[in-house]
Amino acid sequence: MKKDEIAMDEQSFTEVLKTILEHEDQTQKYMNGVEAQRKQDAGQIEKQLKYNEQLIGSFEKKYSNIHIDAPKPDLSEVNAIIDKGFENVKAAVEARPNRKFQVILYPEYHSKEYFKLVYGRLLFWWYMFMLSFLGYNMAKDALNAYRANQYNKEGNTHIQAWDNLYKAASKKTKASMSEVLQQAEKNQ
């Protein structure tokens, strides 16, 4: 026998087994009772669900049968107030003084202030317009002169190249170059 083992006789062993079996029987009885209670609760829940569905169906029937007819509103007072408001607006528009569009060059009253305001500003803006127009034309002329100068520089370079080639060429080449130059002058 080992140290950890306990010596058991047959009678003790039988008692332990009986106790275990009794305990297992009690557990089985308890489980059977719980199972029966669960089935009974499930049945009650099923009955309650069916009852709730019947209630919902009866509510749906009742509410689908309800029809409310509201009386038509009497808007005559509102229409009368709106009409009165429109009449007031129309009267105010008609009572407004008529204004005419006039170009006044020589006013009847306060002519000094008028001339100072209108013609002082008018002359200023006329001068500004003339200056800007003059500046635009000067810039346009300067740009055209610059372009012509650039064109002449390119032409002068070609003329100088032609003259240098003519000076360095032989008599035969000079004759053919003169001939080509005369044909170019005729074509222009």
C-alpha positions as a LaTeX table, in Angstrom:
\begin{tabular}{lrrr}
\hline
Residue & $x$ (\AA) & $y$ (\AA) & $z$ (\AA) \\
\hline
Met1 & 0.00 & 0.00 & 0.00 \\
Lys2 & 1.21 & 3.43 & $-0.85$ \\
Lys3 & 1.31 & 6.38 & 1.48 \\
Asp4 & $-1.44$ & 8.31 & $-0.31$ \\
Glu5 & $-3.88$ & 5.41 & $-0.43$ \\
Ile6 & $-6.43$ & 4.96 & 2.31 \\
Ala7 & $-7.39$ & 1.52 & 3.48 \\
Met8 & $-11.09$ & 0.83 & 2.92 \\
Asp9 & $-13.03$ & $-2.13$ & 3.90 \\
Glu10 & $-16.07$ & $-3.49$ & 2.08 \\
Gln11 & $-18.64$ & $-2.04$ & 4.42 \\
Ser12 & $-17.27$ & 1.52 & 4.13 \\
Phe13 & $-17.11$ & 1.16 & 0.39 \\
Thr14 & $-20.72$ & 0.05 & 0.25 \\
Glu15 & $-21.88$ & 2.95 & 2.39 \\
Val16 & $-20.07$ & 5.49 & 0.21 \\
Leu17 & $-21.61$ & 4.01 & $-2.94$ \\
Lys18 & $-25.11$ & 4.07 & $-1.38$ \\
Thr19 & $-24.65$ & 7.71 & $-0.43$ \\
Ile20 & $-23.54$ & 8.58 & $-3.95$ \\
Leu21 & $-26.51$ & 6.73 & $-5.48$ \\
Glu22 & $-28.95$ & 8.45 & $-3.12$ \\
His23 & $-27.47$ & 11.79 & $-4.01$ \\
Glu24 & $-27.72$ & 10.98 & $-7.74$ \\
Asp25 & $-31.38$ & 9.92 & $-7.28$ \\
Gln26 & $-32.12$ & 13.23 & $-5.56$ \\
Thr27 & $-30.39$ & 15.11 & $-8.35$ \\
Gln28 & $-32.38$ & 13.19 & $-10.98$ \\
Lys29 & $-35.66$ & 13.92 & $-9.15$ \\
Tyr30 & $-34.74$ & 17.58 & $-8.97$ \\
Met31 & $-33.85$ & 17.67 & $-12.68$ \\
Asn32 & $-37.15$ & 15.93 & $-13.56$ \\
Gly33 & $-39.02$ & 18.52 & $-11.48$ \\
Val34 & $-37.17$ & 21.39 & $-13.16$ \\
Glu35 & $-37.86$ & 19.87 & $-16.59$ \\
Ala36 & $-41.56$ & 19.57 & $-15.79$ \\
Gln37 & $-41.61$ & 23.17 & $-14.53$ \\
Arg38 & $-39.83$ & 24.33 & $-17.73$ \\
Lys39 & $-42.37$ & 22.54 & $-19.93$ \\
Gln40 & $-45.20$ & 24.02 & $-17.92$ \\
Asp41 & $-43.64$ & 27.53 & $-18.22$ \\
Ala42 & $-43.13$ & 27.02 & $-21.98$ \\
Gly43 & $-46.79$ & 26.09 & $-22.32$ \\
Gln44 & $-47.84$ & 29.20 & $-20.40$ \\
Ile45 & $-45.54$ & 31.36 & $-22.56$ \\
Glu46 & $-47.04$ & 29.80 & $-25.70$ \\
Lys47 & $-50.55$ & 30.51 & $-24.44$ \\
Gln48 & $-49.55$ & 34.11 & $-23.59$ \\
Leu49 & $-48.03$ & 34.62 & $-27.07$ \\
Lys50 & $-51.22$ & 33.36 & $-28.74$ \\
Tyr51 & $-53.28$ & 35.62 & $-26.52$ \\
Asn52 & $-51.06$ & 38.63 & $-27.39$ \\
Glu53 & $-51.36$ & 37.85 & $-31.11$ \\
Gln54 & $-55.16$ & 37.72 & $-30.75$ \\
Leu55 & $-55.12$ & 41.07 & $-28.93$ \\
Ile56 & $-52.92$ & 42.66 & $-31.59$ \\
Gly57 & $-55.21$ & 41.30 & $-34.33$ \\
Ser58 & $-58.30$ & 42.68 & $-32.59$ \\
Phe59 & $-56.59$ & 46.09 & $-32.13$ \\
Glu60 & $-55.65$ & 46.14 & $-35.81$ \\
Lys61 & $-59.26$ & 45.36 & $-36.76$ \\
Lys62 & $-60.59$ & 48.08 & $-34.45$ \\
Tyr63 & $-58.14$ & 50.70 & $-35.70$ \\
Ser64 & $-58.64$ & 49.83 & $-39.36$ \\
Asn65 & $-62.39$ & 50.32 & $-38.93$ \\
Ile66 & $-62.00$ & 53.76 & $-37.36$ \\
His67 & $-62.70$ & 56.57 & $-39.84$ \\
Ile68 & $-62.62$ & 60.20 & $-38.82$ \\
Asp69 & $-64.39$ & 62.82 & $-40.89$ \\
Ala70 & $-63.24$ & 66.30 & $-39.95$ \\
Pro71 & $-65.58$ & 69.15 & $-40.82$ \\
Lys72 & $-64.43$ & 71.50 & $-43.53$ \\
Pro73 & $-62.90$ & 74.66 & $-42.03$ \\
Asp74 & $-64.61$ & 77.99 & $-42.47$ \\
Leu75 & $-61.99$ & 80.21 & $-44.13$ \\
Ser76 & $-64.26$ & 83.13 & $-44.87$ \\
Glu77 & $-62.82$ & 85.20 & $-41.99$ \\
Val78 & $-59.25$ & 84.51 & $-43.07$ \\
Asn79 & $-60.07$ & 85.37 & $-46.68$ \\
Ala80 & $-61.74$ & 88.61 & $-45.57$ \\
Ile81 & $-58.63$ & 89.61 & $-43.57$ \\
Ile82 & $-56.34$ & 88.80 & $-46.52$ \\
Asp83 & $-58.55$ & 90.78 & $-48.92$ \\
Lys84 & $-58.54$ & 93.74 & $-46.55$ \\
Gly85 & $-54.74$ & 93.56 & $-46.32$ \\
Phe86 & $-54.41$ & 93.52 & $-50.12$ \\
Glu87 & $-56.71$ & 96.51 & $-50.37$ \\
Asn88 & $-54.56$ & 98.40 & $-47.83$ \\
Val89 & $-51.41$ & 97.60 & $-49.80$ \\
Lys90 & $-53.05$ & 98.64 & $-53.06$ \\
Ala91 & $-54.21$ & 101.92 & $-51.50$ \\
Ala92 & $-50.70$ & 102.61 & $-50.15$ \\
Val93 & $-49.16$ & 101.97 & $-53.58$ \\
Glu94 & $-51.67$ & 104.23 & $-55.30$ \\
Ala95 & $-51.18$ & 106.98 & $-52.69$ \\
Arg96 & $-47.42$ & 107.02 & $-53.28$ \\
Pro97 & $-46.22$ & 110.00 & $-55.28$ \\
Asn98 & $-45.25$ & 109.25 & $-58.87$ \\
Arg99 & $-41.59$ & 109.76 & $-59.59$ \\
Lys100 & $-40.24$ & 110.59 & $-62.98$ \\
Phe101 & $-36.79$ & 109.83 & $-64.28$ \\
Gln102 & $-35.07$ & 113.09 & $-65.13$ \\
Val103 & $-31.62$ & 114.05 & $-66.25$ \\
Ile104 & $-30.99$ & 117.43 & $-64.70$ \\
Leu105 & $-28.13$ & 119.39 & $-66.19$ \\
Tyr106 & $-29.10$ & 122.71 & $-64.65$ \\
Pro107 & $-30.94$ & 122.39 & $-61.34$ \\
Glu108 & $-33.43$ & 124.89 & $-60.01$ \\
Tyr109 & $-32.11$ & 124.90 & $-56.43$ \\
His110 & $-28.67$ & 124.52 & $-54.87$ \\
Ser111 & $-26.90$ & 124.80 & $-58.21$ \\
Lys112 & $-23.48$ & 125.53 & $-56.65$ \\
Glu113 & $-23.41$ & 122.25 & $-54.72$ \\
Tyr114 & $-24.78$ & 120.39 & $-57.72$ \\
Phe115 & $-22.10$ & 121.64 & $-60.09$ \\
Lys116 & $-19.41$ & 120.99 & $-57.51$ \\
Leu117 & $-20.56$ & 117.43 & $-56.99$ \\
Val118 & $-21.49$ & 116.35 & $-60.51$ \\
Tyr119 & $-19.10$ & 118.24 & $-62.72$ \\
Gly120 & $-16.19$ & 118.02 & $-60.30$ \\
Arg121 & $-16.47$ & 114.24 & $-60.41$ \\
Leu122 & $-17.30$ & 114.21 & $-64.11$ \\
Leu123 & $-14.20$ & 116.20 & $-65.06$ \\
Phe124 & $-12.02$ & 114.06 & $-62.82$ \\
Trp125 & $-13.22$ & 110.83 & $-64.41$ \\
Trp126 & $-13.00$ & 112.38 & $-67.90$ \\
Tyr127 & $-9.34$ & 113.20 & $-67.25$ \\
Met128 & $-8.74$ & 109.70 & $-65.91$ \\
Phe129 & $-10.31$ & 108.20 & $-69.03$ \\
Met130 & $-8.20$ & 110.37 & $-71.31$ \\
Leu131 & $-5.00$ & 109.51 & $-69.40$ \\
Ser132 & $-5.74$ & 105.79 & $-69.55$ \\
Phe133 & $-6.57$ & 106.03 & $-73.28$ \\
Leu134 & $-3.34$ & 107.96 & $-73.91$ \\
Gly135 & $-1.34$ & 105.44 & $-71.85$ \\
Tyr136 & $-2.87$ & 102.54 & $-73.77$ \\
Asn137 & $-1.97$ & 104.10 & $-77.14$ \\
Met138 & 1.56 & 104.88 & $-76.00$ \\
Ala139 & 2.07 & 101.32 & $-74.77$ \\
Lys140 & 0.69 & 99.93 & $-78.04$ \\
Asp141 & 3.03 & 102.14 & $-80.12$ \\
Ala142 & 6.03 & 101.21 & $-77.96$ \\
Leu143 & 5.25 & 97.51 & $-78.38$ \\
Asn144 & 4.94 & 97.88 & $-82.16$ \\
Ala145 & 8.26 & 99.78 & $-82.29$ \\
Tyr146 & 9.95 & 97.05 & $-80.22$ \\
Arg147 & 8.63 & 94.34 & $-82.55$ \\
Ala148 & 9.81 & 96.27 & $-85.64$ \\
Asn149 & 13.24 & 96.75 & $-84.09$ \\
Gln150 & 13.52 & 93.01 & $-83.39$ \\
Tyr151 & 12.47 & 92.23 & $-86.95$ \\
Asn152 & 15.04 & 94.70 & $-88.34$ \\
Lys153 & 17.78 & 93.16 & $-86.19$ \\
Glu154 & 17.08 & 89.74 & $-87.67$ \\
Gly155 & 16.93 & 91.23 & $-91.20$ \\
Asn156 & 20.15 & 93.20 & $-90.68$ \\
Thr157 & 21.92 & 90.04 & $-89.56$ \\
His158 & 20.85 & 88.28 & $-92.73$ \\
Ile159 & 21.96 & 91.23 & $-94.87$ \\
Gln160 & 25.37 & 91.33 & $-93.21$ \\
Ala161 & 25.76 & 87.57 & $-93.69$ \\
Trp162 & 24.87 & 87.96 & $-97.39$ \\
Asp163 & 27.38 & 90.84 & $-97.82$ \\
Asn164 & 30.18 & 88.92 & $-96.11$ \\
Leu165 & 29.52 & 85.86 & $-98.25$ \\
Tyr166 & 29.42 & 88.03 & $-101.39$ \\
Lys167 & 32.78 & 89.64 & $-100.54$ \\
Ala168 & 34.46 & 86.29 & $-99.89$ \\
Ala169 & 33.00 & 84.52 & $-102.93$ \\
Ser170 & 34.57 & 83.97 & $-106.32$ \\
Lys171 & 33.39 & 85.74 & $-109.48$ \\
Lys172 & 31.22 & 82.83 & $-110.55$ \\
Thr173 & 29.55 & 82.63 & $-107.10$ \\
Lys174 & 29.08 & 86.43 & $-107.07$ \\
Ala175 & 27.33 & 86.25 & $-110.44$ \\
Ser176 & 24.93 & 83.53 & $-109.25$ \\
Met177 & 24.28 & 85.44 & $-106.01$ \\
Ser178 & 23.46 & 88.63 & $-107.95$ \\
Glu179 & 21.11 & 86.64 & $-110.16$ \\
Val180 & 19.26 & 85.17 & $-107.14$ \\
Leu181 & 18.99 & 88.63 & $-105.57$ \\
Gln182 & 17.49 & 90.09 & $-108.76$ \\
Gln183 & 14.91 & 87.29 & $-108.96$ \\
Ala184 & 13.94 & 87.88 & $-105.28$ \\
Glu185 & 13.45 & 91.63 & $-105.97$ \\
Lys186 & 11.24 & 90.82 & $-108.99$ \\
Asn187 & 9.07 & 88.46 & $-106.90$ \\
Gln188 & 8.35 & 91.15 & $-104.27$ \\
\hline
\end{tabular}
